[in-house]
Amino acid sequence: MMLNEFAARIRGCREIVFFTGAGISTESGVPDFRSPGGIWTRYQPVYFDEFLNSEEARVRYWKMKKETHKLYKNVKPNIGHNAIAAFEKREQLLGLITQNVDGLHGLAGVSEEKIVELHGTDRKITCLQCGKEFDPEPIYARLPQPPAPCDTCGGPLKPATISFGQPMPVEAMRRAQEWSQAAKIFIVVGSSLVVQPAASFPVIAKQGGAMLAIINRDPTPLDDLADFNYRGAIGEFFRELNPLLADS
């Protein structure tokens, strides 16, 4: 399928689901933390049970998260984030499922009810006991002093991201599966499709009869399943696609 044919297929569709990974945010300056020298290579991973049970692990975790928060604080949405937000403005977006925790889709204007952040967000702190949300700035400013317990229930606070070993959010998973099953077109943008259970959603969509598109710099395990593949930079793809969507 050529790009102009793909554009023609999506132009009139109102049941489009986007699934995004780290690749959509690199052009905003969000680094790949797994790359050599990245944050994840310089810190020992903190598993969820360690966070709950070890003060030393919590200190290490908060130090790492403060570093990622500084990186995310000043980044801005790019053409990819803005293009997806435009699908909602045209009433074509059924839902957006993202593996990213940078919050850039929301900053681009996608409404909260249209976003599922499978791995949470680094732009909030949450109470693990009652779910109350807190502004991260005052909490990170006081580090290395450990955060005070929740002022509502006394529960422990944690950045609102999913740690290794932490259960996936039930409601987010339910909504993502629902959207995947209902999608007429399912578009993967910037994901290697190797992290489970998130990578199962394109398969669910395809099994439900959706047209599957994968836009990514590198090959993915699901390329053979896709109806449309694009290999290259995300920004380049949307710069080519956007004018085609304006055609009548």
C-alpha positions as CSV (number, residue, x, y, z in Angstrom):
1,M,0.0,0.0,0.0
2,M,1.4,3.4,-1.0
3,L,1.2,6.5,1.2
4,N,-1.5,8.2,-0.9
5,E,-3.7,5.1,-0.7
6,F,-3.1,4.9,3.1
7,A,-4.1,8.6,3.4
8,A,-7.3,8.0,1.3
9,R,-8.2,5.0,3.6
10,I,-7.9,7.0,6.8
11,R,-9.3,10.3,5.5
12,G,-13.0,9.5,6.2
13,C,-12.5,7.0,9.1
14,R,-13.9,8.0,12.6
15,E,-12.7,4.9,14.4
16,I,-8.9,5.4,14.4
17,V,-6.8,4.2,17.3
18,F,-3.1,5.3,17.6
19,F,-0.6,3.3,19.6
20,T,2.6,5.2,20.4
21,G,6.0,4.4,21.8
22,A,9.3,6.1,22.6
23,G,10.1,6.8,18.9
24,I,7.4,9.6,18.6
25,S,9.1,11.6,21.4
26,T,12.8,11.4,20.4
27,E,12.3,14.3,18.0
28,S,11.2,16.4,21.0
29,G,14.5,15.7,22.7
30,V,13.3,13.0,25.0
31,P,16.2,10.6,25.2
32,D,16.1,6.8,24.9
33,F,16.9,5.9,28.4
34,R,18.1,2.4,27.3
35,S,20.9,3.7,25.1
36,P,24.5,3.7,26.3
37,G,24.9,6.3,29.0
38,G,21.1,6.6,29.4
39,I,19.5,6.9,32.8
40,W,18.4,3.3,32.9
41,T,22.0,2.2,32.3
42,R,23.3,4.3,35.2
43,Y,20.8,3.2,37.9
44,Q,20.0,-0.2,39.2
45,P,16.3,-0.9,38.5
46,V,14.0,-0.6,41.5
47,Y,11.3,-3.2,41.5
48,F,7.9,-2.4,43.0
49,D,8.3,-4.6,46.0
50,E,11.7,-3.1,46.7
51,F,10.2,0.4,46.6
52,L,7.6,-0.7,49.1
53,N,9.9,-2.5,51.5
54,S,13.4,-0.8,51.3
55,E,14.2,2.7,52.2
56,E,17.5,2.4,50.3
57,A,15.6,1.4,47.2
58,R,13.2,4.3,47.6
59,V,16.1,6.8,47.9
60,R,17.6,5.4,44.7
61,Y,14.3,5.4,42.9
62,W,13.4,9.0,43.8
63,K,16.9,10.2,42.7
64,M,16.4,8.5,39.3
65,K,12.9,9.9,38.9
66,K,14.1,13.4,39.7
67,E,16.5,13.2,36.9
68,T,13.9,12.0,34.4
69,H,11.5,14.7,35.6
70,K,14.1,17.4,34.8
71,L,14.4,16.0,31.3
72,Y,10.6,15.9,30.7
73,K,9.9,19.3,32.2
74,N,11.0,21.4,29.3
75,V,10.3,19.2,26.3
76,K,7.5,20.2,23.9
77,P,5.3,18.2,21.6
78,N,6.5,17.8,18.0
79,I,4.7,17.3,14.6
80,G,3.8,13.7,15.5
81,H,2.0,14.6,18.7
82,N,0.3,17.6,17.1
83,A,-0.8,15.5,14.1
84,I,-2.5,12.9,16.3
85,A,-4.2,15.7,18.3
86,A,-5.6,17.0,15.0
87,F,-7.3,13.6,14.5
88,E,-9.3,14.3,17.6
89,K,-10.2,17.8,16.4
90,R,-11.5,16.2,13.2
91,E,-13.5,13.7,15.3
92,Q,-11.6,10.8,13.9
93,L,-9.8,9.6,17.1
94,L,-11.4,6.7,18.9
95,G,-8.5,6.6,21.3
96,L,-4.8,7.0,21.9
97,I,-2.8,4.2,23.7
98,T,0.7,5.3,24.6
99,Q,3.6,3.5,26.3
100,N,5.2,6.9,27.0
101,V,5.3,8.6,30.4
102,D,6.4,12.0,29.1
103,G,2.9,13.5,28.9
104,L,3.5,15.1,25.5
105,H,0.2,13.9,23.9
106,G,-1.8,15.8,26.6
107,L,0.3,18.9,26.1
108,A,-0.4,18.6,22.3
109,G,-4.1,18.8,23.1
110,V,-5.4,15.3,23.1
111,S,-8.1,15.2,25.8
112,E,-7.8,13.1,28.9
113,E,-10.7,10.9,28.0
114,K,-9.1,9.9,24.7
115,I,-5.7,8.9,26.2
116,V,-4.6,5.7,27.9
117,E,-1.1,6.0,29.4
118,L,-0.3,2.3,29.9
119,H,2.8,3.0,31.9
120,G,1.6,6.0,33.7
121,T,3.0,9.6,33.6
122,D,6.0,11.3,35.0
123,R,4.1,14.5,35.3
124,K,2.2,13.4,38.5
125,I,2.9,12.0,41.9
126,T,0.2,9.6,43.3
127,C,-0.7,8.0,46.6
128,L,-0.4,4.3,46.3
129,Q,-3.2,3.8,48.9
130,C,-6.0,6.3,47.9
131,G,-4.9,7.4,44.5
132,K,-4.8,11.1,45.3
133,E,-2.6,13.0,42.8
134,F,0.1,15.6,43.7
135,D,2.0,18.3,41.8
136,P,5.5,16.8,41.5
137,E,7.5,20.2,41.6
138,P,7.3,20.8,45.4
139,I,8.1,17.1,46.1
140,Y,11.1,16.9,43.8
141,A,12.4,20.3,45.2
142,R,12.6,18.9,48.7
143,L,14.6,15.8,47.7
144,P,16.7,14.1,49.0
145,Q,14.3,14.6,51.9
146,P,11.8,11.8,51.4
147,P,8.3,12.8,50.5
148,A,5.8,13.1,53.4
149,P,3.0,10.6,53.4
150,C,-0.3,11.4,51.7
151,D,-2.1,14.2,53.5
152,T,-5.4,12.5,53.0
153,C,-4.9,8.9,54.0
154,G,-1.2,8.6,55.2
155,G,-0.3,6.3,52.3
156,P,3.1,6.3,50.6
157,L,3.7,8.5,47.6
158,K,5.2,7.4,44.3
159,P,5.7,8.9,40.8
160,A,2.6,7.9,38.8
161,T,4.6,5.5,36.5
162,I,4.5,1.8,36.5
163,S,7.6,0.2,38.0
164,F,9.0,-3.2,37.2
165,G,6.8,-5.8,39.0
166,Q,4.0,-3.3,39.6
167,P,0.6,-4.5,38.3
168,M,-0.6,-2.8,35.1
169,P,-3.5,-0.4,35.7
170,V,-6.7,-2.4,35.3
171,E,-8.9,0.4,33.9
172,A,-6.3,1.6,31.4
173,M,-5.8,-2.0,30.2
174,R,-9.6,-2.4,29.8
175,R,-10.0,0.8,27.8
176,A,-7.1,-0.1,25.6
177,Q,-8.5,-3.5,24.8
178,E,-11.9,-2.0,24.2
179,W,-10.5,0.6,21.7
180,S,-8.4,-2.1,20.0
181,Q,-11.4,-4.3,19.4
182,A,-13.5,-1.4,18.1
183,A,-10.8,0.2,15.8
184,K,-11.4,0.3,12.1
185,I,-7.8,1.5,11.6
186,F,-5.0,0.9,14.2
187,I,-1.8,3.0,13.7
188,V,1.4,2.1,15.6
189,V,3.8,5.1,15.8
190,G,7.3,4.8,17.2
191,S,7.1,1.5,19.0
192,S,9.4,-1.5,18.7
193,L,6.4,-3.7,19.7
194,V,8.4,-5.9,22.0
195,V,7.1,-4.9,25.4
196,Q,4.2,-7.0,26.6
197,P,1.3,-6.8,27.3
198,A,1.2,-3.5,25.4
199,A,2.4,-5.1,22.2
200,S,-0.7,-7.4,22.1
201,F,-3.1,-4.5,21.2
202,P,-2.1,-4.3,17.5
203,V,-2.8,-8.0,17.3
204,I,-6.2,-7.6,19.0
205,A,-7.1,-4.9,16.5
206,K,-6.0,-6.9,13.5
207,Q,-8.0,-9.9,14.7
208,G,-11.0,-7.6,15.0
209,G,-10.8,-6.7,11.4
210,A,-8.9,-3.4,11.7
211,M,-6.4,-2.2,9.1
212,L,-3.0,-2.2,10.8
213,A,-0.3,0.4,10.0
214,I,3.2,0.4,11.6
215,I,5.3,3.6,11.4
216,N,8.7,3.1,13.0
217,R,12.4,3.7,12.3
218,D,13.3,0.0,12.7
219,P,11.6,-3.3,11.8
220,T,9.2,-4.7,14.4
221,P,8.0,-8.3,15.0
222,L,4.5,-7.5,13.7
223,D,5.6,-6.0,10.3
224,D,4.3,-9.0,8.4
225,L,0.9,-8.6,10.0
226,A,0.6,-4.9,8.9
227,D,-1.3,-3.6,5.9
228,F,1.0,-0.6,5.7
229,N,4.5,-0.2,6.9
230,Y,6.6,3.0,6.9
231,R,10.3,2.9,7.8
232,G,11.8,6.3,8.7
233,A,11.6,9.3,11.0
234,I,8.2,10.0,12.6
235,G,8.4,13.7,11.8
236,E,9.2,12.9,8.1
237,F,6.2,10.6,7.9
238,F,3.7,13.2,9.2
239,R,5.2,15.9,7.0
240,E,4.4,13.6,4.0
241,L,1.0,12.5,5.3
242,N,-0.6,15.8,6.5
243,P,-0.9,17.4,3.1
244,L,-2.5,14.2,1.7
245,L,-5.2,14.3,4.5
246,A,-6.2,17.8,3.3
247,D,-6.9,16.6,-0.2
248,S,-10.6,16.3,-1.0
